[in-house]
Amino acid sequence: MVKSAAEIVEEFLSDDAKRWGKLASEVNWRRLELLLLREILLELKKLNQSKLTSSP
């Protein structure tokens, strides 16, 4: 099952030191940043398209 960006971020949002240890890997951190950026860009694209179709 594919996780959404929000679900992936949830794994890192914890006070548990073990979970923060995941960020020790620079590769994992960069991957997370790219996933979040992609999700943001997709949402902006959807908003822009809906704005274009609803304007007169």
Summary of the structure (lengths in Angstrom):
residues: 56
radius of gyration: 15.6
end to end distance: 40.1
largest distance: 52.9
contacts: 101
relative contact order: 0.11
helix: 80%
strand: 0%
